[in-house]
Amino acid sequence: MSWVLVLDPPNGDAARKVGGLSVTLRLALDAQAGGASAIVAGPDLAPLLVDPRLRTPVTQAAPTGPFRVHVPASWVLHRQLFKLLAPTLAADRDLTCDAFAVDVPFAFEPIDVTDAASARRAERALFRALRKPQDGWTSRWLNRYVSLAISRFLVKTPLRPNQVSVAILAVGLLGAWLASRGGWASMALGAFLFQMQSILDGCDGEMSRITYRGSLTGEWLDTVGDDLTNYSFFGATGFGLYAATGQKLYLIAGIVTVACGVITSGIEYRYLIQIGSGDLLKYPLSAPGSESKGGLFDAIQPLFKRDTFVFLTLLAALAGLLGPMLVIFALGGVGILLSVLGAELRMARERRSARG
């Protein structure tokens, strides 16, 4: 359904920045993401909409025909609101956004930005809405609190998400180098930087979503950066433990972990390239509709998420148990590789069936 966003005269400060964007530009970018065909803005608001991220036409007169959604130019809305607009469009031809709410996790009511206090309240709501229901235990209770606080600072700087991604990778590689030196102190510090990389790993995505700077390059930087950090750390840990203890088991475990990870990533990357994405979550590890409904596996599934196994690595390093943990990760790497190979066989059968 075609619709346009009409920016009504603001009640407050339409030019005030919230989360790195002026309130008016944020509304326009939200509407663009929600499929708006045009943005209607008066001559006093139009200069606030000059930005390369905004590709939707800006006009001073509402076109006839499409549904019109009226929003005061000083409002901050949940960024998913316009995407959920379509079911309400059949109700009227002129709608105001206070007429409906967003039924999504971490939703919030529209906030009129009139002063510094309301701007801070809007920014807190926007960043809280960046939390993901699928976050693992460690992200939900630790990592997100830290990364969101850092991201709120970073969006006020000239730094771009892709630049932050490179810096995050550097933190992870430094942790791997420390782990390769062997010894409890070096490995504990390396594991701490591994955990810091996991926390900071949320910042580039949070920045890109809150400022609408997401890109295919950014997706690949995030995915490849995580994998390089993982393989570098576990490979370096195996070498460091072998150098410190002389136990070949740790060196073998590190090699197995890295080898399985590299093969797994190669298979997954090939699929992502074919679909034009760099988001690893889009790899169909399980068949659609085959997800389990409750039970023990669902209860322990968060243990297999990256945020949790990185945190467990830090705890193991502090307890001097990084060697046994590395052996467990090697077995896990074999299991993940087998799962990906199974997914590839399943997709190959599906393609053959589709061809008849």
C-alpha positions as CSV (number, residue, x, y, z in Angstrom):
1,M,0.0,0.0,0.0
2,S,1.5,3.4,-1.0
3,W,1.7,6.0,1.7
4,V,3.6,9.2,2.5
5,L,4.8,10.7,5.7
6,V,3.6,14.2,6.4
7,L,5.8,16.1,8.9
8,D,3.5,18.4,10.7
9,P,4.8,21.6,12.5
10,P,6.8,20.6,15.5
11,N,5.7,21.1,19.1
12,G,9.3,21.0,20.2
13,D,12.8,21.1,18.8
14,A,12.8,19.3,15.4
15,A,16.5,20.0,14.9
16,R,17.7,18.6,18.2
17,K,19.9,15.5,17.8
18,V,18.9,12.3,19.4
19,G,21.0,9.2,18.9
20,G,23.3,11.0,16.4
21,L,20.4,12.2,14.1
22,S,18.1,15.2,14.2
23,V,14.6,14.2,15.3
24,T,13.2,15.2,11.9
25,L,15.8,13.3,9.9
26,R,15.2,10.2,12.1
27,L,11.5,10.3,11.3
28,A,12.2,10.5,7.6
29,L,14.6,7.6,7.7
30,D,12.2,5.6,9.8
31,A,9.5,6.2,7.2
32,Q,11.9,5.3,4.4
33,A,12.6,2.0,6.1
34,G,8.9,1.5,6.4
35,G,8.3,1.9,2.7
36,A,7.1,5.5,2.4
37,S,6.9,6.8,-1.2
38,A,7.5,10.4,-0.2
39,I,8.2,12.7,2.7
40,V,6.1,15.9,2.9
41,A,7.9,18.7,4.8
42,G,7.6,22.5,4.9
43,P,10.4,24.8,3.8
44,D,11.5,25.3,7.4
45,L,12.0,21.5,7.8
46,A,13.4,20.6,4.4
47,P,17.0,21.7,5.2
48,L,17.0,19.1,8.0
49,L,16.4,16.3,5.5
50,V,19.4,16.9,3.3
51,D,21.3,13.7,3.9
52,P,22.6,11.0,1.5
53,R,21.0,8.3,3.6
54,L,17.6,9.7,2.7
55,R,16.7,8.5,-0.8
56,T,12.9,9.0,-0.5
57,P,11.7,12.1,-2.4
58,V,11.0,15.2,-0.2
59,T,8.2,17.4,-1.3
60,Q,6.2,20.4,0.1
61,A,2.8,19.2,-1.1
62,A,1.2,15.9,-0.3
63,P,0.5,13.9,-3.5
64,T,-3.1,12.8,-4.1
65,G,-4.0,9.2,-3.8
66,P,-1.5,7.6,-1.2
67,F,-2.4,7.3,2.4
68,R,-1.0,10.1,4.5
69,V,0.5,9.6,8.0
70,H,0.8,12.8,10.0
71,V,3.6,13.1,12.6
72,P,4.8,16.2,14.4
73,A,8.4,16.8,13.3
74,S,9.6,16.8,16.9
75,W,8.4,13.3,17.7
76,V,10.6,10.3,18.3
77,L,8.9,7.0,17.5
78,H,9.9,3.3,17.7
79,R,11.9,2.6,14.5
80,Q,9.6,-0.4,13.7
81,L,6.4,1.6,13.8
82,F,6.2,2.5,10.1
83,K,7.0,-1.1,9.1
84,L,4.0,-2.2,11.0
85,L,1.8,0.5,9.4
86,A,0.3,-1.4,6.5
87,P,-2.5,-3.2,8.4
88,T,-3.9,0.2,9.7
89,L,-3.9,2.0,6.3
90,A,-7.2,0.6,5.3
91,A,-8.9,2.4,8.2
92,D,-8.5,5.9,7.0
93,R,-6.7,8.1,4.5
94,D,-5.2,10.5,7.1
95,L,-3.7,8.9,10.2
96,T,-1.8,10.2,13.1
97,C,0.8,8.1,14.8
98,D,-0.7,8.5,18.2
99,A,-3.6,6.5,16.9
100,F,-1.8,3.1,17.1
101,A,1.0,1.5,19.1
102,V,3.8,-0.9,18.2
103,D,3.4,-4.4,19.5
104,V,7.1,-5.4,19.5
105,P,9.6,-6.1,22.3
106,F,11.0,-2.9,24.0
107,A,8.2,-0.8,22.4
108,F,7.6,2.8,23.7
109,E,5.1,5.5,23.3
110,P,5.9,8.5,21.0
111,I,8.1,11.0,22.7
112,D,7.9,14.7,21.9
113,V,11.4,16.2,22.1
114,T,10.9,19.7,23.6
115,D,14.0,20.0,25.8
116,A,17.2,18.3,26.9
117,A,15.4,16.1,29.4
118,S,12.9,14.7,26.8
119,A,15.8,14.3,24.4
120,R,17.6,12.1,26.9
121,R,14.5,10.1,27.6
122,A,13.9,9.6,23.9
123,E,17.5,8.5,23.4
124,R,17.3,6.0,26.3
125,A,14.1,4.5,24.7
126,L,15.7,4.3,21.3
127,F,18.8,2.5,22.5
128,R,16.8,0.2,24.8
129,A,14.8,-0.8,21.7
130,L,18.0,-2.0,20.0
131,R,18.0,-5.0,22.4
132,K,17.3,-8.3,20.6
133,P,14.9,-10.9,22.0
134,Q,17.3,-13.6,20.6
135,D,20.2,-12.3,22.7
136,G,21.9,-15.0,24.7
137,W,22.1,-14.9,28.5
138,T,25.4,-13.0,28.7
139,S,24.3,-10.4,26.2
140,R,21.0,-9.9,27.9
141,W,22.4,-9.5,31.4
142,L,25.9,-8.1,30.8
143,N,27.1,-7.3,27.3
144,R,24.2,-5.1,26.1
145,Y,24.3,-2.9,29.2
146,V,28.0,-2.0,28.4
147,S,27.7,-1.9,24.6
148,L,24.6,0.3,24.6
149,A,26.3,2.8,27.0
150,I,29.4,2.9,24.7
151,S,27.3,3.2,21.5
152,R,25.4,6.2,23.0
153,F,28.7,7.9,23.3
154,L,30.1,6.8,19.9
155,V,27.2,8.1,17.8
156,K,28.1,11.6,19.0
157,T,31.6,11.2,17.5
158,P,32.6,11.3,13.8
159,L,33.3,7.6,14.0
160,R,31.4,5.3,11.6
161,P,30.3,1.8,12.4
162,N,32.7,0.2,9.9
163,Q,35.6,2.0,11.6
164,V,34.5,0.7,14.9
165,S,34.3,-2.8,13.5
166,V,38.0,-2.6,12.6
167,A,38.9,-1.3,16.0
168,I,36.9,-4.2,17.6
169,L,38.8,-6.7,15.5
170,A,42.1,-5.2,16.7
171,V,41.1,-5.8,20.3
172,G,40.3,-9.4,19.6
173,L,43.6,-10.0,17.8
174,L,45.5,-8.4,20.7
175,G,43.8,-10.8,23.0
176,A,44.9,-13.7,20.8
177,W,48.5,-12.5,20.8
178,L,48.5,-12.4,24.6
179,A,47.0,-15.9,24.8
180,S,49.8,-17.2,22.5
181,R,52.4,-16.2,25.1
182,G,51.3,-18.9,27.5
183,G,51.2,-18.5,31.3
184,W,48.2,-17.8,33.5
185,A,48.5,-14.0,33.5
186,S,48.9,-13.6,29.7
187,M,46.1,-16.0,29.0
188,A,43.8,-14.4,31.5
189,L,44.4,-11.0,30.1
190,G,44.0,-12.4,26.5
191,A,40.7,-14.0,27.6
192,F,39.6,-10.6,29.1
193,L,40.2,-8.9,25.8
194,F,38.4,-11.7,24.0
195,Q,35.4,-10.9,26.3
196,M,35.8,-7.2,25.7
197,Q,35.7,-7.9,21.9
198,S,32.5,-9.8,22.5
199,I,31.0,-6.8,24.4
200,L,32.2,-4.2,21.9
201,D,31.0,-6.4,19.0
202,G,27.5,-5.1,19.7
203,C,28.5,-1.5,19.2
204,D,29.0,-1.4,15.4
205,G,25.6,-3.0,14.9
206,E,23.9,-0.7,17.4
207,M,25.5,2.3,15.8
208,S,24.5,1.2,12.3
209,R,20.9,0.6,13.3
210,I,20.4,3.8,15.3
211,T,22.0,6.0,12.6
212,Y,20.8,4.1,9.5
213,R,24.4,3.4,8.3
214,G,23.9,-0.4,7.8
215,S,25.6,-1.8,4.7
216,L,26.7,-5.1,3.1
217,T,30.3,-4.2,3.9
218,G,29.4,-3.6,7.5
219,E,27.7,-7.0,7.7
220,W,30.8,-8.7,6.3
221,L,33.2,-6.8,8.6
222,D,31.1,-7.9,11.6
223,T,30.9,-11.5,10.5
224,V,34.5,-11.9,9.4
225,G,35.8,-10.0,12.4
226,D,34.0,-12.3,14.8
227,D,35.4,-15.4,13.0
228,L,38.9,-14.1,12.8
229,T,38.8,-13.3,16.5
230,N,37.5,-16.7,17.4
231,Y,40.0,-18.7,15.3
232,S,42.9,-16.5,16.2
233,F,42.2,-16.8,19.9
234,F,41.6,-20.5,20.0
235,G,44.6,-21.2,17.8
236,A,46.8,-19.0,19.9
237,T,45.5,-20.6,23.1
238,G,46.4,-24.0,21.8
239,F,49.9,-22.8,20.9
240,G,50.3,-21.0,24.2
241,L,49.2,-24.0,26.3
242,Y,51.5,-26.3,24.4
243,A,54.4,-23.9,24.9
244,A,53.6,-23.6,28.6
245,T,52.9,-27.3,29.4
246,G,54.3,-29.4,26.6
247,Q,50.9,-31.1,26.2
248,K,50.3,-31.9,22.5
249,L,46.6,-32.4,23.2
250,Y,46.2,-28.6,23.6
251,L,48.0,-27.9,20.3
252,I,45.9,-30.5,18.5
253,A,42.7,-29.1,20.1
254,G,43.6,-25.7,18.8
255,I,44.3,-26.9,15.3
256,V,41.0,-28.9,15.2
257,T,39.0,-25.9,16.4
258,V,40.6,-23.6,13.8
259,A,40.4,-26.1,11.0
260,C,36.7,-26.9,11.6
261,G,35.9,-23.3,12.0
262,V,37.6,-22.2,8.8
263,I,35.9,-25.0,6.8
264,T,32.5,-24.2,8.4
265,S,32.9,-20.5,7.6
266,G,33.9,-21.2,4.0
267,I,30.7,-23.1,3.5
268,E,28.6,-20.5,5.2
269,Y,30.3,-17.6,3.3
270,R,29.6,-19.3,0.0
271,Y,25.9,-19.4,0.8
272,L,25.8,-15.8,2.0
273,I,27.6,-14.6,-1.2
274,Q,24.9,-16.4,-3.2
275,I,22.1,-14.6,-1.4
276,G,23.9,-11.2,-1.4
277,S,24.2,-11.0,2.4
278,G,26.9,-10.9,5.1
279,D,24.6,-11.7,8.0
280,L,25.5,-15.2,9.4
281,L,22.1,-15.4,11.0
282,K,20.6,-15.9,7.5
283,Y,22.4,-19.2,7.0
284,P,19.6,-21.9,7.2
285,L,21.3,-24.3,9.7
286,S,17.9,-25.9,10.3
287,A,15.0,-26.5,7.9
288,P,12.2,-23.9,8.1
289,G,9.5,-24.9,10.6
290,S,11.8,-27.6,12.2
291,E,12.7,-25.5,15.3
292,S,12.0,-27.4,18.5
293,K,9.2,-26.1,20.7
294,G,10.4,-26.1,24.3
295,G,12.3,-28.8,26.0
296,L,15.8,-29.2,27.4
297,F,17.5,-28.2,24.2
298,D,15.7,-24.9,24.0
299,A,16.6,-24.3,27.7
300,I,20.3,-24.8,27.2
301,Q,20.6,-23.3,23.6
302,P,21.9,-20.0,24.9
303,L,25.0,-21.8,26.0
304,F,26.0,-22.3,22.4
305,K,25.7,-18.6,21.5
306,R,28.9,-16.7,21.0
307,D,28.4,-14.2,23.9
308,T,28.1,-17.1,26.4
309,F,31.0,-19.3,25.2
310,V,33.3,-16.3,25.1
311,F,32.3,-15.4,28.7
312,L,32.8,-19.0,29.8
313,T,36.3,-18.8,28.2
314,L,37.1,-15.9,30.4
315,L,35.9,-17.8,33.5
316,A,37.9,-20.9,32.5
317,A,41.1,-18.7,32.0
318,L,40.7,-17.1,35.4
319,A,40.3,-20.6,37.0
320,G,43.3,-22.0,35.1
321,L,41.0,-24.4,33.1
322,L,41.5,-23.0,29.7
323,G,43.0,-26.3,28.4
324,P,40.0,-28.5,29.2
325,M,37.7,-25.7,27.8
326,L,39.7,-25.7,24.6
327,V,39.2,-29.4,24.2
328,I,35.5,-28.9,24.7
329,F,35.5,-26.2,22.0
330,A,37.3,-28.5,19.6
331,L,34.6,-31.1,20.0
332,G,32.0,-28.4,19.6
333,G,33.7,-27.2,16.4
334,V,33.5,-30.7,15.0
335,G,29.8,-30.8,15.9
336,I,29.1,-27.5,14.2
337,L,30.9,-28.5,11.1
338,L,28.8,-31.7,10.9
339,S,25.6,-29.6,11.4
340,V,26.6,-27.3,8.5
341,L,27.4,-30.3,6.3
342,G,24.0,-31.7,7.2
343,A,22.4,-28.4,6.2
344,E,24.2,-28.4,2.9
345,L,23.0,-32.0,2.2
346,R,19.5,-31.0,3.1
347,M,19.5,-27.9,0.8
348,A,21.0,-30.0,-2.0
349,R,18.1,-32.5,-1.7
350,E,15.6,-29.6,-1.7
351,R,17.1,-28.2,-4.9
352,R,16.9,-31.5,-6.6
353,S,13.3,-31.9,-5.5
354,A,12.5,-28.4,-6.8
355,R,13.9,-29.3,-10.2
356,G,11.7,-32.3,-10.3
